[in-house]
Amino acid sequence: MRTLLLGLVIALASAAITVFGLSKHDQRVIREAQQVETAQVVQKAAEAEAAVLPPHVETVTRIKTITKETIREVPVFVPVDGACPLPPGWRVLHDAAAAGEVPDPSRIPDAAPADPQAAASAVADNYGSCHENAEQLRALQQWLLKVSQ
């Protein structure tokens, strides 16, 4: 982060110096310093990406595999035989939670009952997406930490 801020300060200083009419030699020295700083920032970002990306990709692949396997196992854990549909209120509650809204009880009479297997598959898929998002955030935090060191 300090490196990025330093680069920004150098860029702003360069613009100000150009406006105030420094000599061409001084302007060239400042441009060269900016180029060195930019190259260092780009190098640091590339190193951070090389360190963070492979484990991140591996983790996301593992999460996707586990999610697919979990969804494939739904019929084993939520059998259709004798299963009653989930009440309409379950669908309203789930849909509201997925949308980030407070459930509206007035929607219950219009909602259809939910198929237990479809509901279990949707829940497993949603948790898989949540785990992927959490991993993406962890990787971004690691990248930012490495770039700012």
N, C-alpha and C positions, 0 to 999 in steps of 0.2 A: 504494500500500500504506500509506504514511504517512497519507493522508487517511482510509482505512478504519479504521486504528488510532485515529486521533484521534477519529473518530465514535464508536467503541466506548468510548473513555475518557470522552468527554462523556456518553454514555448511562449508563455506570456511575456517574459522578460525580453525575449527576442523580438517580439512584435513591438513592444514599447521602445526598445533600443532603436529599431529601424525607424520608428516614427520620430524619434528625437535626433536622428541624423548622426549616428556613429560612423566612424571611418569604414571604408570597405574592408579593410584588414580586420577590424574588430567584429564586423558583421560576419565575416568568414569564420573567424575563431568561434563565435557563438554558434553558427550553423554546424560546424564540425562537432562541437560539444553536444549539440542536440542529436546529431546523427549517432554519436557514440552512445548516448543515453537511450535513444530509441532502439538501437541494436541490442543493448543490454536487457531492456524490457522485453523485447521480442524473444531473445534467447531464454530468459527466465520463464516466460510463458510457455515456450516450447518444452523446456525441461519439466515444468510442472505438469504439462499435459502428458508427456511421456511417462511420468511417474504415476499419475492418477488414472489415466484412461484405461489401460489394460485391466487392472483389478476391478474397475467400475463395470466394464463390459462383461467381464466374467461373472460378477455378482448379478447384474441385470439378467444375463442368460440363465443363471441358476434360478432366479426368482420366477422368470417366465416358465421355465421347465416345471418348477414346483406348482405354479398356478395351474398349468395345463393338466398336470397329474392329479391335482386336487379336484378339478372340474370333472375329469374323466372318472374319478371315484365316487362322484355324487350318487349314481344309482345303487352303489353298494351300501352307502351310509344313509341314503334317503330312498328307501324302496317305494315303488308305486303301489305294491300290493296293500290294499286296505288303508292307504294314506288318504287322509282327509285334506281337502284344500285348506290353505291358510286363509283366515278370515280377511274380508276386504280391508279392514283397518290395518292389517299388516302391510298390505300393498301401499296404502296411503302413507303410513309411517315410513316405510322404506324409501319410497319415492321422494318424500319430503326431505329425509335425511340425506339422500344422494344429491338433491338439488341445493342443499344448504338452507333449507327453509323450515319454518315451524309447521308441523302438520296441522292441516285444517280438518277438524272433525266433520264439517259439513260435506266433505268430499266422500266420506265413507259410504253413504247410500248409493253413490254412482259408481263406486269402484267394484271391479270384478274380484272374486277370490283369486288367490295366487297359487299356482302349481308349486308344491313343495320342492320338486327337483329343479324347476326353473329358478325358484327363489334361492335355493342353496347354490346353484351355479352362479347366479348374479352376485351373491355375497362373496363367494370365493374369488370371482373375477375382480370385484371391487377391492378386496383386500390385496390381491396381487398388484393392482394398479397403485394402491397406497404404498406398498413396499417398494415398488419401482420409483415412485416419487421421492420417498425418503432416501433411497440410495442416490438418486440424482442430486438431491440437496447435499448429502454427505460428500459426494465427489466434488461438487462445486465449492463447498467449504474447504476441502483439502487443497483444491487448486488455488483458491484465493490465498490460503495460508502460505503455500509454497511460493507463490508469486510475490507476496508481500515481505518475505524474509530477506 
